[in-house]
């Protein structure tokens, strides 16, 4: 792998390779370049989770012709396909090296959103949503119970923006979640459930289910389940599964190929 990266840099196939390097004992994202080829020997992989695609978007926005290489797992590949579709990255300028999927703590997560009644504030008789239940189970609640359970989950949000910042397919130049006319910031408790409902709509047909949002959430909100539920609607209506390829369009109900006109690398 390291020899391949060095060869790409030396031959000019990539200008920058995005990977990880140990810094003060921590694996951090790093830009590997031809002028510091020796640093490639310090490349590390392992169970590291960071959306390198977001760095690629920033680089491409600064220089649309830059040739980028990066490490990709299966979720990264799905994210790249979505970003290609939305003209955030040019597939001709991106080269990737596959690495094994890492063990995510999502697989081992057994925590429920249930708080003890005495700590649940105004929701003493209510439980939230177990992060690990299926879509079918979540839909099994009647409408009133579903509203109460999701409101309970959204009420825990501290609006840290961790879910948005960790998301590899969030690329809007201006985020509506920060718009004062839509969501008032700086208040505790936060304005809910508008924040998460708006974000859920934006994730429909875009979320590639990498789980980084849920891993980043300090309040253990079942975001992955929420986005799976909205994506199921997109799948049922548009027959579209985000990230499977970079050709199929979510705007075509019949499944025929639709060509989207590029609007620049930062088109929202």
N, C-alpha and C positions, 0 to 999 in steps of 0.2 A: 504494500500500500504506500509506504513512504517513498519507495523508489518510483512508483507511478506518479506521485505528486511532484517529486523533484523533476521528473522528465517533462511533465506538462508545463511546469514553470520555466524550465530551461528552453523548451521548444516554443514558448509563447502561446501554447494552447489555452492557458489560463493566465490572467494577470495577477489574480489573487485567489488563494485557496482558503476557504473558511473551515476551520476545525477547532480543536481544543488543545490547550497547553497548560501545564501545571504552573501556577503562579502562587508562591507562598503557601504551597500545599493544597491549593484549590484548582480544580480543572475549570478554566475560563475560556470563553470564545477567543480565538486568535486569528489574525490575518497573516497567512504565510505568503511571502513574496520572494521573487527571484534574487533580490539584493541581499536577503538573509536566508539563503537556502539551507544553511546549517540548522536553522530552527525546526525544519521539518523532522529532524531526528527526535525532537521533543514532543512531537504530536502524540496525543493520547486519545483513546476511545473509551470503551467501558460504559457503565450505566450513567451516562451524562445526558441530561434533558435540557435543551435550550433551542429556541426557534432560530436556527442559523439563517433561515429564509428571510427573516425580518432584516437582518444585516445585509443580505443580498439585495433586497428591495432598496435600501438606503443607498447602497453603492451604485445601483443602476439608475437611481434618480439623479445622482450627481454626474454620472457618465453613462449614457445609454449604450455605449459601445464597449464598456468594460467586459472582459471575459472572466467569468467567475466559476470556480470549482468549489465543491463542498461535500462533506460527508452526509449521507442520507440513510435513514432507516425507512421502513415502510410508511410511517406517518409523514415523514418529510417528503417522500415521493408524492403522496396524495396532495400535500400542501403545494408543492411545486406545480402539479397539474392544474390546481385551481388558480394559482398565480399566473401561469401561462395563459389560461383561458381569459383572465381579466386584464391581460396585457400589462401586468406589473413586472414581468420578467420575460426576456426574449429567449425561448428555448434554444436558439442557435448559439447563444452566448453563455450557456450554462452547462457545465460538465459535472458529473457526480460520481462518487465512489460509494457503493453500498456497504453498510456495516450491519451486523446483527442487531436485531431489536433488543433493547435493554429491558431488564425486569423493572416494571413500573410499580410504584407503591399502590397504584390503582387496583392492581390484581390482588393485592393482599389486604385491601382496605375492608375492614369489617365494622367501621364506625357508623353509627346511625345518627341522625340529626336530633334525636330525642334529647330534650333537656329535662332535668328533674323538675317536677311541678313547682317547687318553691323557688326555682330560678327562672321560670319561664315568663315572668312578668304578666302581661295581660292575657297570655295564651296558656294559662295553667292547665287547662284540660285538653290541650292539643299536642299532637306530635307532628313532626315534620315529615320529610321524605327520606327514606333510606337510600343512600347513594347507590346501592347495588341492586335495587329491584328492577324488574323488567318494565318496558314500556306498557305491556299489557296489564301488569299489576298497578302501575301508576294510573292507568286509565280506568281501572276497576273501581276507584273511589267515585262516589256520586259527585255531582257538580259542586254542591255546597262544601263537602269535605275536601275536595280537590283544591278549591279556592282557599280554604283555611290553611291547608297544609303548605301550599306554595307561598302564601302570604307569610306564614311563619318562617319559611326558609329565607325569603327575600328580606324579612325584617332583621335578620342577623347581619346583613351586608353593611360594611363600614365604608364602602365606596373607595376602596384602595386602588381600583383600576388594574389590579393584578391579572384578572381574567383577560382584559383587553390587551394589556401589555405583553402577556405571554403568548397570545394567539398568533400563530404564523400566517393567518389569512386575514388579519386586520391591517388595512393599508390606506384608509382614507386620510387625505391631507388634513381635513378638519373633522374631528369626531363629534357627532351629534350628542354623544353622552356627556360632553362638557358644555353644551350650549345652555346658557343661563335661562333662556326662555323655555327650554324643555325640561331640564333637570337642574334644580337649585343645588349648588354645591356648598360645602362648608358647614352644613347643618348636621347635628346629631340629635335624634336619630335621622337617618338619611331619608330622602324622598323615595319611597318604594310604593308599588312595585315597578314604577315607570322605567327605572334604569335597566332592570333585567328583562322587562318585556321588550323594550326597544332593542336591546342587544340580541335577544332571542330572534327577533324578526330579521335582524341583519345576518344572523348565522344560518338562517334557512337557505339551503342550497349552496352553502359555502363551507360550513363546518366539516372537517375531515376526521373528527373524532380521535384526535391525538391525545386528549385528556390533559393537556398542559394547563388549561384554565382551572380545572378542578384541583390539580396539584398546587397551583399558585394561590388558590383561595384560602385565606387564613381562617375563614368561618365555616369551612366544610359544606358549602352550599352545593347541592347535586347538579352542577351546571352541565355535566356531560349528559345526564339523563334528559335535562330540559332541551338541549340542542338536538339530541337524538329524536325527541318527540316532534320537533318542528321539521327536522329533516325527513321524517317518515311521511309527513304531509307532502313535501316536495316530491318524494319518491312516488307516492301514490298518484299525485296529480300530473307531474311532469315526466315521470319515469326517469328521473335524474338522480344519480348517486355521486355526490361531490368527490372529486379527486381520483376517480377510477381512470379517467383519461383527460386529455386537455383539448378535446374536440367537441364533445357533446355540449349543447347549450341548455341552460336551465330555463330559457325563455321559449322553448319549442315544445308544445304539448304532444305533438305527433311523433317526436323522435327524429325528424329529419334534420340534417345538418344545417345550422344557421351560422353565417359568417358575421362576426361582430366587428364593427369598425374600430380600430385602435384609437384611443383618445389620449395617448401618452402614458408614460410609466406610472404617473401618479393619479390617473383617472380614478375617481371614487365609484 
